[in-house]
Amino acid sequence: MSIEWVSVSPGRTEIGSDNRSILFGGIGPKHMVEISYRYSIAKHPILIEEADKIIQSKEADLASESEWKLALDQGVITGDQELENLSDCCKGNYWNKALDGRPHLMDDWTFQIVKQWSSGKPTTRLLAKGSTEPKFARLVRREDELEFEENPQRLPTNRDTTSLLKEEIVIAMIVGIIPSFVWAYFNASEGYIQTGWPGLVLGGIILGLLSMLFWRPRTTSYRLGRNCGKVKPNRGKSL
């Protein structure tokens, strides 16, 4: 079949989300990737059956999400209503991901990262292992002599759970527990706080957790130093 290949220049791009609310959040953490090699990518998604034949013939590979995103930033790829397959897989996050453009691969992965096109605009989706939903793929041709480094810059292996737990305790206090006691002080019967405080605490905790549906503070994102190229935490709004 005839594939329209387009060139992609080396550069940096951003992937992921720093919003961890359930309804509006995405795959995290948000991070920067730097691709130092040139490559060609299929301008349009390709039927998965045709893509498999080309991959088996070793003429091309499945594009990584990093390669896909840099190509999108440079305006050289497009789609319509396709759900396209990429080479990346994960456990629902990007922790320990290499930041040099290679696919994010895991032996014990649970989700495949795919792109859903709708009216010419793409969104990121996670498909559970075993799903056969994707009907298209995005292919890439890298430089013949390209070899990825053995020890690339990577994201941390996991999130800071201690800091996250402290944050959740503060949110539960401010959003749920304190308002519950204030309400009881002004509206409940005399002595209710003394006898019913466990229920107020539990209700406040539940209310704090429910707030996760709509809001959570922006999480730490990660960038690559302009001069040193090292991974650095970035707590601002943009990379």
C-alpha positions in Angstrom: 0.0 0.0 0.0 1.1 3.6 -0.5 2.0 5.4 2.7 2.7 9.2 2.8 5.8 9.5 5.0 6.6 12.9 6.5 9.8 14.0 8.2 10.0 15.0 11.9 12.9 17.2 13.2 14.5 16.6 16.5 13.0 18.5 19.4 11.3 18.6 22.7 7.6 17.9 23.5 5.4 17.5 26.6 3.3 14.4 27.5 0.9 13.6 30.2 -1.3 15.5 32.7 -0.7 17.2 36.0 -4.4 17.0 36.8 -5.2 14.0 38.9 -8.9 14.6 39.5 -11.0 11.6 38.4 -13.3 13.3 35.9 -10.9 15.8 34.4 -7.4 14.3 35.0 -5.2 12.3 32.7 -2.2 10.0 32.7 0.5 11.4 34.8 3.0 12.7 35.6 3.3 15.5 33.0 6.8 15.4 31.6 9.1 16.6 28.9 10.7 14.3 26.3 13.7 15.2 24.1 14.1 13.4 20.8 17.6 14.0 19.3 17.1 11.9 16.1 15.3 12.6 12.8 12.6 10.1 11.7 9.8 9.7 9.3 6.2 9.0 10.4 3.0 8.1 8.5 0.9 11.2 7.9 -2.3 9.2 8.3 -3.2 6.2 10.5 -2.9 2.9 8.7 -5.3 -0.1 8.9 -3.9 -2.4 11.6 -3.7 -5.4 9.2 -1.6 -3.5 6.7 0.5 -2.1 9.5 1.3 -5.6 10.9 2.6 -6.7 7.5 4.9 -3.7 7.2 6.2 -4.2 10.8 6.8 -7.9 10.1 8.8 -7.0 7.0 10.9 -4.7 9.2 10.2 -1.7 7.0 8.8 0.3 9.9 7.8 0.1 13.5 4.9 1.2 15.6 5.5 4.8 16.7 6.0 5.6 20.3 3.8 8.2 22.0 6.8 10.6 22.3 7.4 10.4 18.5 3.7 10.7 17.8 3.4 13.8 20.0 6.5 15.6 18.6 5.1 15.0 15.1 1.7 16.4 16.2 3.4 19.5 17.6 5.1 20.0 14.3 1.8 19.7 12.5 2.8 16.8 10.2 0.3 14.1 11.2 -3.5 14.0 11.1 -6.5 11.8 11.6 -10.3 11.7 11.3 -12.3 9.2 13.5 -9.6 6.6 13.9 -8.5 4.9 17.1 -4.9 4.3 16.5 -2.4 1.9 18.1 1.0 3.0 19.5 3.8 1.0 20.9 3.6 2.3 24.5 2.1 0.4 27.4 1.9 1.1 31.1 0.2 0.5 34.5 -1.9 3.6 34.2 1.0 6.1 34.7 4.4 7.1 33.2 6.7 6.5 36.2 10.2 5.3 35.2 9.6 6.2 31.6 12.7 6.9 29.5 12.7 10.5 28.1 14.5 10.0 24.8 11.7 9.1 22.5 11.7 5.3 22.8 8.5 3.4 23.6 7.4 3.1 27.2 7.5 -0.7 27.6 6.7 -2.8 30.7 6.8 -6.6 31.1 3.8 -6.5 33.5 1.7 -3.8 31.8 -2.0 -3.5 32.2 -2.9 -0.8 29.7 -2.0 0.1 26.1 -1.8 3.8 25.3 -3.8 4.7 22.2 -5.0 7.9 20.4 -8.6 8.6 19.6 -9.3 11.0 16.8 -12.5 12.9 16.6 -13.2 15.7 14.1 -9.5 16.0 13.5 -8.5 16.3 17.1 -6.8 13.6 19.2 -7.2 12.5 22.8 -5.3 9.9 24.8 -7.0 6.7 26.0 -5.9 3.6 27.9 -7.1 0.2 26.7 -6.9 -2.8 29.0 -4.7 -5.7 28.0 -6.5 -8.1 25.7 -8.7 -5.4 24.1 -9.0 -5.7 20.3 -10.6 -2.3 19.8 -7.8 -0.5 17.8 -8.3 -0.8 14.0 -5.5 1.5 13.0 -1.8 2.1 13.8 0.8 4.8 13.4 4.1 3.7 11.8 7.5 5.3 12.1 10.8 4.8 10.3 13.9 5.8 12.4 17.4 6.3 11.3 19.1 3.0 10.3 22.0 3.6 12.7 19.9 4.7 15.6 20.7 3.0 18.9 19.1 4.2 22.2 21.4 4.8 25.1 21.6 2.1 27.8 21.0 4.6 30.6 18.7 7.4 29.4 17.2 10.1 31.6 14.1 8.7 33.2 11.2 9.8 35.4 11.3 8.8 39.0 10.3 5.1 39.6 7.2 6.1 41.6 5.3 9.1 43.1 6.1 10.6 46.5 3.4 8.8 48.5 4.3 10.5 51.7 3.7 13.9 50.3 0.6 12.7 48.6 -0.8 11.3 51.8 -0.1 14.6 53.7 -1.9 16.5 50.9 -5.0 14.2 51.2 -5.1 14.7 55.0 -5.0 18.5 54.6 -7.7 18.3 51.9 -9.9 16.1 54.1 -9.6 18.5 57.0 -10.3 21.6 55.0 -13.0 20.3 52.6 -14.7 17.7 54.8 -13.9 17.4 58.5 -13.8 21.0 59.6 -17.0 22.0 57.7 -18.7 19.0 59.3 -17.9 20.1 62.8 -18.8 23.7 62.0 -22.2 22.6 60.7 -22.8 20.4 63.8 -21.8 23.3 66.1 -24.5 25.5 64.7 -27.2 23.1 63.7 -27.0 19.8 65.7 -28.5 19.1 69.0 -26.6 19.8 72.2 -24.0 17.2 73.0 -24.1 15.8 69.4 -20.4 16.7 68.8 -19.3 14.9 72.0 -21.1 11.7 71.1 -21.2 11.8 67.3 -17.7 13.0 66.5 -16.6 9.7 64.9 -19.4 10.0 62.4 -18.5 13.6 61.7 -14.9 12.6 61.1 -15.8 9.7 58.8 -18.3 11.9 56.9 -15.7 14.6 56.5 -13.1 12.1 55.1 -15.7 10.7 52.7 -16.5 14.2 51.5 -12.9 15.0 51.1 -12.4 11.9 49.0 -15.5 12.6 46.9 -14.0 16.0 46.0 -11.3 14.1 44.1 -14.0 13.6 41.4 -13.7 17.2 40.4 -10.5 18.7 41.8 -7.0 18.1 43.1 -4.0 20.5 43.3 -1.7 20.3 40.3 0.9 17.6 40.7 4.6 17.9 40.2 5.6 17.8 36.5 9.1 17.0 35.2 11.3 18.8 32.7 14.8 18.3 31.2 17.4 21.0 32.0 18.1 23.1 29.0 21.9 22.9 29.4 22.5 19.8 31.5 19.7 17.6 30.1 18.9 16.2 33.6 15.4 15.4 34.9 14.2 18.2 37.2 10.9 18.5 39.1 8.8 21.4 38.0 6.1 22.7 40.3 4.9 25.5 38.1 2.0 25.5 35.6 4.0 24.9 32.5 7.2 23.1 31.5 
